[in-house]
Every structure is written in C-alpha cells, then in structure tokens.
Amino acid sequence: MGVREKTYREGAEQEAKGSAREIEGKVQKKVADALNDESEQFEGAVKEAAGKVQKNTGRAMKDLAD
C-alpha cells in the first residue's frame, strides 16, 4: 500500500470517528439540556467541537491523498 492510499484510508477513518464523536456530543448536550445539567452540557459541547475538528482533519487528509 502506497503513502497516498494509507493517507486516504487514515483520513477516512478519522473522518468517520470524528462524525461519531460529534454526534455523541450533540446527543450528550440534548440529554443535559433536558436534565438541566450545565457540566454535562459543557462536556457535550467540547466533545462535539472535538469531533468536528477530527472530522475536518480526516477530510483534509483525504484531500491531500487525492
């Protein structure tokens, strides 16, 4: 497997993991909203933001491999 293929595959994996993390954060925020739990709302927001960063990093890696 060449460098391009490896970079693309790793980018796709990071994009998928980031999307899942982003969704997990959104769900955590919604549950925390319902329970009026500010610390969980914050943790959900942080998880969502981290997921977005990870997802976009994966997309950038895939773009570099193209």
CHARMM internal coordinates of N, CA and C (Angstrom, degrees):
IC EDIT
DIST 1 N 1 CA 1.4563
DIST 1 CA 1 C 1.5334
ANGL 1 N 1 CA 1 C 107.63
DIST 1 C 2 N 1.3121
ANGL 1 CA 1 C 2 N 114.90
DIHE 1 N 1 CA 1 C 2 N 131.26
DIST 2 N 2 CA 1.4518
ANGL 1 C 2 N 2 CA 120.38
DIHE 1 CA 1 C 2 N 2 CA -178.63
DIST 2 CA 2 C 1.5201
ANGL 2 N 2 CA 2 C 111.94
DIHE 1 C 2 N 2 CA 2 C -80.81
DIST 2 C 3 N 1.3069
ANGL 2 CA 2 C 3 N 114.76
DIHE 2 N 2 CA 2 C 3 N 173.03
DIST 3 N 3 CA 1.4611
ANGL 2 C 3 N 3 CA 121.57
DIHE 2 CA 2 C 3 N 3 CA -179.06
DIST 3 CA 3 C 1.5332
ANGL 3 N 3 CA 3 C 110.59
DIHE 2 C 3 N 3 CA 3 C -62.89
DIST 3 C 4 N 1.3154
ANGL 3 CA 3 C 4 N 116.39
DIHE 3 N 3 CA 3 C 4 N -41.33
DIST 4 N 4 CA 1.4729
ANGL 3 C 4 N 4 CA 119.89
DIHE 3 CA 3 C 4 N 4 CA -178.95
DIST 4 CA 4 C 1.5249
ANGL 4 N 4 CA 4 C 111.32
DIHE 3 C 4 N 4 CA 4 C -62.72
DIST 4 C 5 N 1.3175
ANGL 4 CA 4 C 5 N 116.05
DIHE 4 N 4 CA 4 C 5 N -45.94
DIST 5 N 5 CA 1.4618
ANGL 4 C 5 N 5 CA 119.97
DIHE 4 CA 4 C 5 N 5 CA -179.66
DIST 5 CA 5 C 1.5255
ANGL 5 N 5 CA 5 C 111.09
DIHE 4 C 5 N 5 CA 5 C -63.93
DIST 5 C 6 N 1.3269
ANGL 5 CA 5 C 6 N 115.37
DIHE 5 N 5 CA 5 C 6 N -41.90
DIST 6 N 6 CA 1.4629
ANGL 5 C 6 N 6 CA 120.10
DIHE 5 CA 5 C 6 N 6 CA 179.49
DIST 6 CA 6 C 1.5360
ANGL 6 N 6 CA 6 C 110.55
DIHE 5 C 6 N 6 CA 6 C -64.28
DIST 6 C 7 N 1.3213
ANGL 6 CA 6 C 7 N 116.42
DIHE 6 N 6 CA 6 C 7 N -42.84
DIST 7 N 7 CA 1.4672
ANGL 6 C 7 N 7 CA 120.60
DIHE 6 CA 6 C 7 N 7 CA 178.86
DIST 7 CA 7 C 1.5193
ANGL 7 N 7 CA 7 C 110.60
DIHE 6 C 7 N 7 CA 7 C -63.96
DIST 7 C 8 N 1.3296
ANGL 7 CA 7 C 8 N 116.74
DIHE 7 N 7 CA 7 C 8 N -42.64
DIST 8 N 8 CA 1.4559
ANGL 7 C 8 N 8 CA 120.87
DIHE 7 CA 7 C 8 N 8 CA 179.42
DIST 8 CA 8 C 1.5276
ANGL 8 N 8 CA 8 C 110.67
DIHE 7 C 8 N 8 CA 8 C -63.34
DIST 8 C 9 N 1.3237
ANGL 8 CA 8 C 9 N 115.90
DIHE 8 N 8 CA 8 C 9 N -46.21
DIST 9 N 9 CA 1.4698
ANGL 8 C 9 N 9 CA 120.64
DIHE 8 CA 8 C 9 N 9 CA -178.82
DIST 9 CA 9 C 1.5392
ANGL 9 N 9 CA 9 C 110.79
DIHE 8 C 9 N 9 CA 9 C -62.81
DIST 9 C 10 N 1.3240
ANGL 9 CA 9 C 10 N 116.15
DIHE 9 N 9 CA 9 C 10 N -44.13
DIST 10 N 10 CA 1.4705
ANGL 9 C 10 N 10 CA 120.01
DIHE 9 CA 9 C 10 N 10 CA 178.73
DIST 10 CA 10 C 1.5308
ANGL 10 N 10 CA 10 C 110.50
DIHE 9 C 10 N 10 CA 10 C -65.06
DIST 10 C 11 N 1.3246
ANGL 10 CA 10 C 11 N 116.55
DIHE 10 N 10 CA 10 C 11 N -38.92
DIST 11 N 11 CA 1.4615
ANGL 10 C 11 N 11 CA 120.62
DIHE 10 CA 10 C 11 N 11 CA 177.52
DIST 11 CA 11 C 1.5198
ANGL 11 N 11 CA 11 C 111.95
DIHE 10 C 11 N 11 CA 11 C -63.07
DIST 11 C 12 N 1.3260
ANGL 11 CA 11 C 12 N 116.26
DIHE 11 N 11 CA 11 C 12 N -42.15
DIST 12 N 12 CA 1.4616
ANGL 11 C 12 N 12 CA 120.44
DIHE 11 CA 11 C 12 N 12 CA 178.71
DIST 12 CA 12 C 1.5273
ANGL 12 N 12 CA 12 C 110.66
DIHE 11 C 12 N 12 CA 12 C -64.26
DIST 12 C 13 N 1.3208
ANGL 12 CA 12 C 13 N 116.11
DIHE 12 N 12 CA 12 C 13 N -39.40
DIST 13 N 13 CA 1.4698
ANGL 12 C 13 N 13 CA 120.55
DIHE 12 CA 12 C 13 N 13 CA 178.61
DIST 13 CA 13 C 1.5315
ANGL 13 N 13 CA 13 C 110.96
DIHE 12 C 13 N 13 CA 13 C -64.90
DIST 13 C 14 N 1.3269
ANGL 13 CA 13 C 14 N 116.54
DIHE 13 N 13 CA 13 C 14 N -44.31
DIST 14 N 14 CA 1.4642
ANGL 13 C 14 N 14 CA 120.52
DIHE 13 CA 13 C 14 N 14 CA 179.16
DIST 14 CA 14 C 1.5256
ANGL 14 N 14 CA 14 C 111.07
DIHE 13 C 14 N 14 CA 14 C -65.60
DIST 14 C 15 N 1.3194
ANGL 14 CA 14 C 15 N 116.70
DIHE 14 N 14 CA 14 C 15 N -37.70
DIST 15 N 15 CA 1.4605
ANGL 14 C 15 N 15 CA 120.09
DIHE 14 CA 14 C 15 N 15 CA 178.51
DIST 15 CA 15 C 1.5305
ANGL 15 N 15 CA 15 C 110.59
DIHE 14 C 15 N 15 CA 15 C -63.46
DIST 15 C 16 N 1.3261
ANGL 15 CA 15 C 16 N 116.75
DIHE 15 N 15 CA 15 C 16 N -43.50
DIST 16 N 16 CA 1.4615
ANGL 15 C 16 N 16 CA 120.75
DIHE 15 CA 15 C 16 N 16 CA 179.36
DIST 16 CA 16 C 1.5296
ANGL 16 N 16 CA 16 C 111.56
DIHE 15 C 16 N 16 CA 16 C -65.72
DIST 16 C 17 N 1.3173
ANGL 16 CA 16 C 17 N 116.52
DIHE 16 N 16 CA 16 C 17 N -45.14
DIST 17 N 17 CA 1.4656
ANGL 16 C 17 N 17 CA 120.18
DIHE 16 CA 16 C 17 N 17 CA 178.80
DIST 17 CA 17 C 1.5260
ANGL 17 N 17 CA 17 C 111.00
DIHE 16 C 17 N 17 CA 17 C -63.47
DIST 17 C 18 N 1.3237
ANGL 17 CA 17 C 18 N 116.47
DIHE 17 N 17 CA 17 C 18 N -39.30
DIST 18 N 18 CA 1.4600
ANGL 17 C 18 N 18 CA 120.50
DIHE 17 CA 17 C 18 N 18 CA 178.61
DIST 18 CA 18 C 1.5156
ANGL 18 N 18 CA 18 C 112.12
DIHE 17 C 18 N 18 CA 18 C -64.82
DIST 18 C 19 N 1.3310
ANGL 18 CA 18 C 19 N 116.47
DIHE 18 N 18 CA 18 C 19 N -40.63
DIST 19 N 19 CA 1.4649
ANGL 18 C 19 N 19 CA 120.44
DIHE 18 CA 18 C 19 N 19 CA 177.97
DIST 19 CA 19 C 1.5259
ANGL 19 N 19 CA 19 C 110.59
DIHE 18 C 19 N 19 CA 19 C -62.31
DIST 19 C 20 N 1.3244
ANGL 19 CA 19 C 20 N 116.05
DIHE 19 N 19 CA 19 C 20 N -43.28
DIST 20 N 20 CA 1.4646
ANGL 19 C 20 N 20 CA 120.04
DIHE 19 CA 19 C 20 N 20 CA 179.41
DIST 20 CA 20 C 1.5312
ANGL 20 N 20 CA 20 C 110.57
DIHE 19 C 20 N 20 CA 20 C -64.01
DIST 20 C 21 N 1.3085
ANGL 20 CA 20 C 21 N 116.36
DIHE 20 N 20 CA 20 C 21 N -41.89
DIST 21 N 21 CA 1.4682
ANGL 20 C 21 N 21 CA 120.86
DIHE 20 CA 20 C 21 N 21 CA 179.83
DIST 21 CA 21 C 1.5353
ANGL 21 N 21 CA 21 C 110.97
DIHE 20 C 21 N 21 CA 21 C -65.05
DIST 21 C 22 N 1.3252
ANGL 21 CA 21 C 22 N 115.88
DIHE 21 N 21 CA 21 C 22 N -40.18
DIST 22 N 22 CA 1.4615
ANGL 21 C 22 N 22 CA 121.02
DIHE 21 CA 21 C 22 N 22 CA 178.29
DIST 22 CA 22 C 1.5341
ANGL 22 N 22 CA 22 C 110.58
DIHE 21 C 22 N 22 CA 22 C -62.18
DIST 22 C 23 N 1.3147
ANGL 22 CA 22 C 23 N 116.84
DIHE 22 N 22 CA 22 C 23 N -45.11
DIST 23 N 23 CA 1.4670
ANGL 22 C 23 N 23 CA 121.26
DIHE 22 CA 22 C 23 N 23 CA 179.02
DIST 23 CA 23 C 1.5205
ANGL 23 N 23 CA 23 C 110.40
DIHE 22 C 23 N 23 CA 23 C -64.29
DIST 23 C 24 N 1.3319
ANGL 23 CA 23 C 24 N 116.27
DIHE 23 N 23 CA 23 C 24 N -41.94
DIST 24 N 24 CA 1.4656
ANGL 23 C 24 N 24 CA 120.66
DIHE 23 CA 23 C 24 N 24 CA 178.18
DIST 24 CA 24 C 1.5298
ANGL 24 N 24 CA 24 C 110.70
DIHE 23 C 24 N 24 CA 24 C -58.76
DIST 24 C 25 N 1.3223
ANGL 24 CA 24 C 25 N 116.53
DIHE 24 N 24 CA 24 C 25 N -41.54
DIST 25 N 25 CA 1.4646
ANGL 24 C 25 N 25 CA 120.68
DIHE 24 CA 24 C 25 N 25 CA 178.36
DIST 25 CA 25 C 1.5139
ANGL 25 N 25 CA 25 C 112.17
DIHE 24 C 25 N 25 CA 25 C -65.38
DIST 25 C 26 N 1.3340
ANGL 25 CA 25 C 26 N 116.81
DIHE 25 N 25 CA 25 C 26 N -40.37
DIST 26 N 26 CA 1.4641
ANGL 25 C 26 N 26 CA 120.55
DIHE 25 CA 25 C 26 N 26 CA 178.12
DIST 26 CA 26 C 1.5221
ANGL 26 N 26 CA 26 C 111.26
DIHE 25 C 26 N 26 CA 26 C -62.68
DIST 26 C 27 N 1.3209
ANGL 26 CA 26 C 27 N 115.82
DIHE 26 N 26 CA 26 C 27 N -43.29
DIST 27 N 27 CA 1.4699
ANGL 26 C 27 N 27 CA 120.08
DIHE 26 CA 26 C 27 N 27 CA 178.99
DIST 27 CA 27 C 1.5226
ANGL 27 N 27 CA 27 C 110.11
DIHE 26 C 27 N 27 CA 27 C -64.63
DIST 27 C 28 N 1.3165
ANGL 27 CA 27 C 28 N 116.59
DIHE 27 N 27 CA 27 C 28 N -43.78
DIST 28 N 28 CA 1.4609
ANGL 27 C 28 N 28 CA 120.83
DIHE 27 CA 27 C 28 N 28 CA 179.06
DIST 28 CA 28 C 1.5246
ANGL 28 N 28 CA 28 C 110.61
DIHE 27 C 28 N 28 CA 28 C -59.38
DIST 28 C 29 N 1.3339
ANGL 28 CA 28 C 29 N 117.34
DIHE 28 N 28 CA 28 C 29 N -41.35
DIST 29 N 29 CA 1.4620
ANGL 28 C 29 N 29 CA 120.63
DIHE 28 CA 28 C 29 N 29 CA 178.17
DIST 29 CA 29 C 1.5266
ANGL 29 N 29 CA 29 C 111.39
DIHE 28 C 29 N 29 CA 29 C -64.07
DIST 29 C 30 N 1.3299
ANGL 29 CA 29 C 30 N 116.99
DIHE 29 N 29 CA 29 C 30 N -42.38
DIST 30 N 30 CA 1.4724
ANGL 29 C 30 N 30 CA 120.45
DIHE 29 CA 29 C 30 N 30 CA -179.02
DIST 30 CA 30 C 1.5242
ANGL 30 N 30 CA 30 C 111.04
DIHE 29 C 30 N 30 CA 30 C -63.72
DIST 30 C 31 N 1.3140
ANGL 30 CA 30 C 31 N 117.04
DIHE 30 N 30 CA 30 C 31 N -43.46
DIST 31 N 31 CA 1.4682
ANGL 30 C 31 N 31 CA 120.86
DIHE 30 CA 30 C 31 N 31 CA 178.35
DIST 31 CA 31 C 1.5200
ANGL 31 N 31 CA 31 C 109.65
DIHE 30 C 31 N 31 CA 31 C -64.18
DIST 31 C 32 N 1.3204
ANGL 31 CA 31 C 32 N 116.82
DIHE 31 N 31 CA 31 C 32 N -43.02
DIST 32 N 32 CA 1.4642
ANGL 31 C 32 N 32 CA 121.22
DIHE 31 CA 31 C 32 N 32 CA 179.69
DIST 32 CA 32 C 1.5291
ANGL 32 N 32 CA 32 C 110.81
DIHE 31 C 32 N 32 CA 32 C -64.27
DIST 32 C 33 N 1.3357
ANGL 32 CA 32 C 33 N 116.31
DIHE 32 N 32 CA 32 C 33 N -36.99
DIST 33 N 33 CA 1.4683
ANGL 32 C 33 N 33 CA 119.46
DIHE 32 CA 32 C 33 N 33 CA 176.18
DIST 33 CA 33 C 1.5240
ANGL 33 N 33 CA 33 C 110.40
DIHE 32 C 33 N 33 CA 33 C -60.52
DIST 33 C 34 N 1.3237
ANGL 33 CA 33 C 34 N 115.35
DIHE 33 N 33 CA 33 C 34 N -44.60
DIST 34 N 34 CA 1.4605
ANGL 33 C 34 N 34 CA 120.01
DIHE 33 CA 33 C 34 N 34 CA -179.07
DIST 34 CA 34 C 1.5252
ANGL 34 N 34 CA 34 C 111.53
DIHE 33 C 34 N 34 CA 34 C -64.23
DIST 34 C 35 N 1.3194
ANGL 34 CA 34 C 35 N 116.24
DIHE 34 N 34 CA 34 C 35 N -33.77
DIST 35 N 35 CA 1.4660
ANGL 34 C 35 N 35 CA 121.15
DIHE 34 CA 34 C 35 N 35 CA -178.92
DIST 35 CA 35 C 1.5299
ANGL 35 N 35 CA 35 C 112.46
DIHE 34 C 35 N 35 CA 35 C -92.44
DIST 35 C 36 N 1.3320
ANGL 35 CA 35 C 36 N 116.01
DIHE 35 N 35 CA 35 C 36 N -4.13
DIST 36 N 36 CA 1.4574
ANGL 35 C 36 N 36 CA 122.41
DIHE 35 CA 35 C 36 N 36 CA -178.15
DIST 36 CA 36 C 1.5381
ANGL 36 N 36 CA 36 C 111.32
DIHE 35 C 36 N 36 CA 36 C 56.45
DIST 36 C 37 N 1.3334
ANGL 36 CA 36 C 37 N 115.08
DIHE 36 N 36 CA 36 C 37 N 45.94
DIST 37 N 37 CA 1.4668
ANGL 36 C 37 N 37 CA 122.49
DIHE 36 CA 36 C 37 N 37 CA -178.68
DIST 37 CA 37 C 1.5346
ANGL 37 N 37 CA 37 C 108.77
DIHE 36 C 37 N 37 CA 37 C -107.78
DIST 37 C 38 N 1.3277
ANGL 37 CA 37 C 38 N 115.58
DIHE 37 N 37 CA 37 C 38 N 100.93
DIST 38 N 38 CA 1.4636
ANGL 37 C 38 N 38 CA 120.46
DIHE 37 CA 37 C 38 N 38 CA -174.48
DIST 38 CA 38 C 1.5245
ANGL 38 N 38 CA 38 C 113.42
DIHE 37 C 38 N 38 CA 38 C -65.00
DIST 38 C 39 N 1.3104
ANGL 38 CA 38 C 39 N 117.87
DIHE 38 N 38 CA 38 C 39 N -37.39
DIST 39 N 39 CA 1.4635
ANGL 38 C 39 N 39 CA 118.98
DIHE 38 CA 38 C 39 N 39 CA -178.74
DIST 39 CA 39 C 1.5306
ANGL 39 N 39 CA 39 C 110.73
DIHE 38 C 39 N 39 CA 39 C -67.17
DIST 39 C 40 N 1.3175
ANGL 39 CA 39 C 40 N 117.46
DIHE 39 N 39 CA 39 C 40 N -39.13
DIST 40 N 40 CA 1.4654
ANGL 39 C 40 N 40 CA 120.98
DIHE 39 CA 39 C 40 N 40 CA 177.07
DIST 40 CA 40 C 1.5290
ANGL 40 N 40 CA 40 C 111.04
DIHE 39 C 40 N 40 CA 40 C -69.31
DIST 40 C 41 N 1.3288
ANGL 40 CA 40 C 41 N 116.84
DIHE 40 N 40 CA 40 C 41 N -33.81
DIST 41 N 41 CA 1.4639
ANGL 40 C 41 N 41 CA 120.21
DIHE 40 CA 40 C 41 N 41 CA 176.01
DIST 41 CA 41 C 1.5234
ANGL 41 N 41 CA 41 C 109.58
DIHE 40 C 41 N 41 CA 41 C -61.61
DIST 41 C 42 N 1.3179
ANGL 41 CA 41 C 42 N 115.84
DIHE 41 N 41 CA 41 C 42 N -44.47
DIST 42 N 42 CA 1.4561
ANGL 41 C 42 N 42 CA 121.50
DIHE 41 CA 41 C 42 N 42 CA 179.49
DIST 42 CA 42 C 1.5252
ANGL 42 N 42 CA 42 C 110.77
DIHE 41 C 42 N 42 CA 42 C -63.40
DIST 42 C 43 N 1.3320
ANGL 42 CA 42 C 43 N 116.53
DIHE 42 N 42 CA 42 C 43 N -46.58
DIST 43 N 43 CA 1.4657
ANGL 42 C 43 N 43 CA 120.36
DIHE 42 CA 42 C 43 N 43 CA 179.75
DIST 43 CA 43 C 1.5241
ANGL 43 N 43 CA 43 C 110.75
DIHE 42 C 43 N 43 CA 43 C -61.40
DIST 43 C 44 N 1.3266
ANGL 43 CA 43 C 44 N 116.45
DIHE 43 N 43 CA 43 C 44 N -39.22
DIST 44 N 44 CA 1.4567
ANGL 43 C 44 N 44 CA 120.01
DIHE 43 CA 43 C 44 N 44 CA 177.65
DIST 44 CA 44 C 1.5152
ANGL 44 N 44 CA 44 C 111.86
DIHE 43 C 44 N 44 CA 44 C -64.37
DIST 44 C 45 N 1.3225
ANGL 44 CA 44 C 45 N 116.49
DIHE 44 N 44 CA 44 C 45 N -40.46
DIST 45 N 45 CA 1.4637
ANGL 44 C 45 N 45 CA 120.88
DIHE 44 CA 44 C 45 N 45 CA 178.98
DIST 45 CA 45 C 1.5299
ANGL 45 N 45 CA 45 C 110.75
DIHE 44 C 45 N 45 CA 45 C -64.91
DIST 45 C 46 N 1.3211
ANGL 45 CA 45 C 46 N 116.43
DIHE 45 N 45 CA 45 C 46 N -40.60
DIST 46 N 46 CA 1.4679
ANGL 45 C 46 N 46 CA 120.76
DIHE 45 CA 45 C 46 N 46 CA 178.82
DIST 46 CA 46 C 1.5255
ANGL 46 N 46 CA 46 C 109.81
DIHE 45 C 46 N 46 CA 46 C -64.92
DIST 46 C 47 N 1.3198
ANGL 46 CA 46 C 47 N 116.85
DIHE 46 N 46 CA 46 C 47 N -44.28
DIST 47 N 47 CA 1.4642
ANGL 46 C 47 N 47 CA 121.35
DIHE 46 CA 46 C 47 N 47 CA 179.78
DIST 47 CA 47 C 1.5341
ANGL 47 N 47 CA 47 C 110.41
DIHE 46 C 47 N 47 CA 47 C -63.27
DIST 47 C 48 N 1.3195
ANGL 47 CA 47 C 48 N 116.41
DIHE 47 N 47 CA 47 C 48 N -41.03
DIST 48 N 48 CA 1.4564
ANGL 47 C 48 N 48 CA 120.72
DIHE 47 CA 47 C 48 N 48 CA 178.69
DIST 48 CA 48 C 1.5334
ANGL 48 N 48 CA 48 C 110.74
DIHE 47 C 48 N 48 CA 48 C -62.58
DIST 48 C 49 N 1.3253
ANGL 48 CA 48 C 49 N 116.44
DIHE 48 N 48 CA 48 C 49 N -45.72
DIST 49 N 49 CA 1.4646
ANGL 48 C 49 N 49 CA 120.84
DIHE 48 CA 48 C 49 N 49 CA 179.81
DIST 49 CA 49 C 1.5332
ANGL 49 N 49 CA 49 C 111.16
DIHE 48 C 49 N 49 CA 49 C -63.99
DIST 49 C 50 N 1.3143
ANGL 49 CA 49 C 50 N 116.70
DIHE 49 N 49 CA 49 C 50 N -42.02
DIST 50 N 50 CA 1.4625
ANGL 49 C 50 N 50 CA 120.29
DIHE 49 CA 49 C 50 N 50 CA 178.72
DIST 50 CA 50 C 1.5229
ANGL 50 N 50 CA 50 C 110.45
DIHE 49 C 50 N 50 CA 50 C -63.61
DIST 50 C 51 N 1.3161
ANGL 50 CA 50 C 51 N 116.28
DIHE 50 N 50 CA 50 C 51 N -37.81
DIST 51 N 51 CA 1.4644
ANGL 50 C 51 N 51 CA 120.30
DIHE 50 CA 50 C 51 N 51 CA 177.22
DIST 51 CA 51 C 1.5178
ANGL 51 N 51 CA 51 C 111.66
DIHE 50 C 51 N 51 CA 51 C -63.63
DIST 51 C 52 N 1.3239
ANGL 51 CA 51 C 52 N 116.90
DIHE 51 N 51 CA 51 C 52 N -41.17
DIST 52 N 52 CA 1.4659
ANGL 51 C 52 N 52 CA 120.75
DIHE 51 CA 51 C 52 N 52 CA 178.60
DIST 52 CA 52 C 1.5285
ANGL 52 N 52 CA 52 C 110.57
DIHE 51 C 52 N 52 CA 52 C -62.30
DIST 52 C 53 N 1.3201
ANGL 52 CA 52 C 53 N 116.04
DIHE 52 N 52 CA 52 C 53 N -43.20
DIST 53 N 53 CA 1.4653
ANGL 52 C 53 N 53 CA 120.19
DIHE 52 CA 52 C 53 N 53 CA 179.23
DIST 53 CA 53 C 1.5254
ANGL 53 N 53 CA 53 C 110.09
DIHE 52 C 53 N 53 CA 53 C -62.76
DIST 53 C 54 N 1.3232
ANGL 53 CA 53 C 54 N 116.76
DIHE 53 N 53 CA 53 C 54 N -46.36
DIST 54 N 54 CA 1.4587
ANGL 53 C 54 N 54 CA 121.32
DIHE 53 CA 53 C 54 N 54 CA -179.26
DIST 54 CA 54 C 1.5327
ANGL 54 N 54 CA 54 C 110.49
DIHE 53 C 54 N 54 CA 54 C -63.19
DIST 54 C 55 N 1.3215
ANGL 54 CA 54 C 55 N 116.87
DIHE 54 N 54 CA 54 C 55 N -42.37
DIST 55 N 55 CA 1.4587
ANGL 54 C 55 N 55 CA 121.37
DIHE 54 CA 54 C 55 N 55 CA 179.55
DIST 55 CA 55 C 1.5334
ANGL 55 N 55 CA 55 C 110.33
DIHE 54 C 55 N 55 CA 55 C -62.61
DIST 55 C 56 N 1.3219
ANGL 55 CA 55 C 56 N 116.96
DIHE 55 N 55 CA 55 C 56 N -45.85
DIST 56 N 56 CA 1.4604
ANGL 55 C 56 N 56 CA 120.48
DIHE 55 CA 55 C 56 N 56 CA -179.04
DIST 56 CA 56 C 1.5294
ANGL 56 N 56 CA 56 C 112.25
DIHE 55 C 56 N 56 CA 56 C -68.80
DIST 56 C 57 N 1.3169
ANGL 56 CA 56 C 57 N 116.87
DIHE 56 N 56 CA 56 C 57 N -32.74
DIST 57 N 57 CA 1.4608
ANGL 56 C 57 N 57 CA 120.66
DIHE 56 CA 56 C 57 N 57 CA 175.05
DIST 57 CA 57 C 1.5297
ANGL 57 N 57 CA 57 C 109.77
DIHE 56 C 57 N 57 CA 57 C -63.76
DIST 57 C 58 N 1.3123
ANGL 57 CA 57 C 58 N 115.68
DIHE 57 N 57 CA 57 C 58 N -43.37
DIST 58 N 58 CA 1.4651
ANGL 57 C 58 N 58 CA 120.01
DIHE 57 CA 57 C 58 N 58 CA 177.24
DIST 58 CA 58 C 1.5184
ANGL 58 N 58 CA 58 C 112.04
DIHE 57 C 58 N 58 CA 58 C -61.61
DIST 58 C 59 N 1.3177
ANGL 58 CA 58 C 59 N 116.55
DIHE 58 N 58 CA 58 C 59 N -41.77
DIST 59 N 59 CA 1.4722
ANGL 58 C 59 N 59 CA 120.03
DIHE 58 CA 58 C 59 N 59 CA 177.90
DIST 59 CA 59 C 1.5249
ANGL 59 N 59 CA 59 C 110.46
DIHE 58 C 59 N 59 CA 59 C -62.62
DIST 59 C 60 N 1.3232
ANGL 59 CA 59 C 60 N 116.43
DIHE 59 N 59 CA 59 C 60 N -41.38
DIST 60 N 60 CA 1.4666
ANGL 59 C 60 N 60 CA 120.19
DIHE 59 CA 59 C 60 N 60 CA 179.43
DIST 60 CA 60 C 1.5293
ANGL 60 N 60 CA 60 C 110.65
DIHE 59 C 60 N 60 CA 60 C -63.85
DIST 60 C 61 N 1.3018
ANGL 60 CA 60 C 61 N 116.72
DIHE 60 N 60 CA 60 C 61 N -39.37
DIST 61 N 61 CA 1.4641
ANGL 60 C 61 N 61 CA 120.14
DIHE 60 CA 60 C 61 N 61 CA 178.29
DIST 61 CA 61 C 1.5214
ANGL 61 N 61 CA 61 C 110.49
DIHE 60 C 61 N 61 CA 61 C -63.55
DIST 61 C 62 N 1.3235
ANGL 61 CA 61 C 62 N 116.10
DIHE 61 N 61 CA 61 C 62 N -41.88
DIST 62 N 62 CA 1.4628
ANGL 61 C 62 N 62 CA 119.76
DIHE 61 CA 61 C 62 N 62 CA 177.96
DIST 62 CA 62 C 1.5235
ANGL 62 N 62 CA 62 C 110.91
DIHE 61 C 62 N 62 CA 62 C -63.95
DIST 62 C 63 N 1.3204
ANGL 62 CA 62 C 63 N 116.96
DIHE 62 N 62 CA 62 C 63 N -41.11
DIST 63 N 63 CA 1.4567
ANGL 62 C 63 N 63 CA 120.69
DIHE 62 CA 62 C 63 N 63 CA 178.61
DIST 63 CA 63 C 1.5204
ANGL 63 N 63 CA 63 C 111.32
DIHE 62 C 63 N 63 CA 63 C -62.87
DIST 63 C 64 N 1.3230
ANGL 63 CA 63 C 64 N 116.52
DIHE 63 N 63 CA 63 C 64 N -38.55
DIST 64 N 64 CA 1.4662
ANGL 63 C 64 N 64 CA 119.70
DIHE 63 CA 63 C 64 N 64 CA 178.42
DIST 64 CA 64 C 1.5268
ANGL 64 N 64 CA 64 C 112.01
DIHE 63 C 64 N 64 CA 64 C -65.17
DIST 64 C 65 N 1.3096
ANGL 64 CA 64 C 65 N 115.61
DIHE 64 N 64 CA 64 C 65 N -32.98
DIST 65 N 65 CA 1.4619
ANGL 64 C 65 N 65 CA 120.12
DIHE 64 CA 64 C 65 N 65 CA -177.96
DIST 65 CA 65 C 1.5326
ANGL 65 N 65 CA 65 C 111.66
DIHE 64 C 65 N 65 CA 65 C -75.13
DIST 65 C 66 N 1.3124
ANGL 65 CA 65 C 66 N 117.33
DIHE 65 N 65 CA 65 C 66 N -20.53
DIST 66 N 66 CA 1.4744
ANGL 65 C 66 N 66 CA 119.89
DIHE 65 CA 65 C 66 N 66 CA -179.11
DIST 66 CA 66 C 1.4967
ANGL 66 N 66 CA 66 C 112.61
DIHE 65 C 66 N 66 CA 66 C -75.45
END
COOR INIT
IC SEED 1 N 1 CA 1 C
IC BUILD
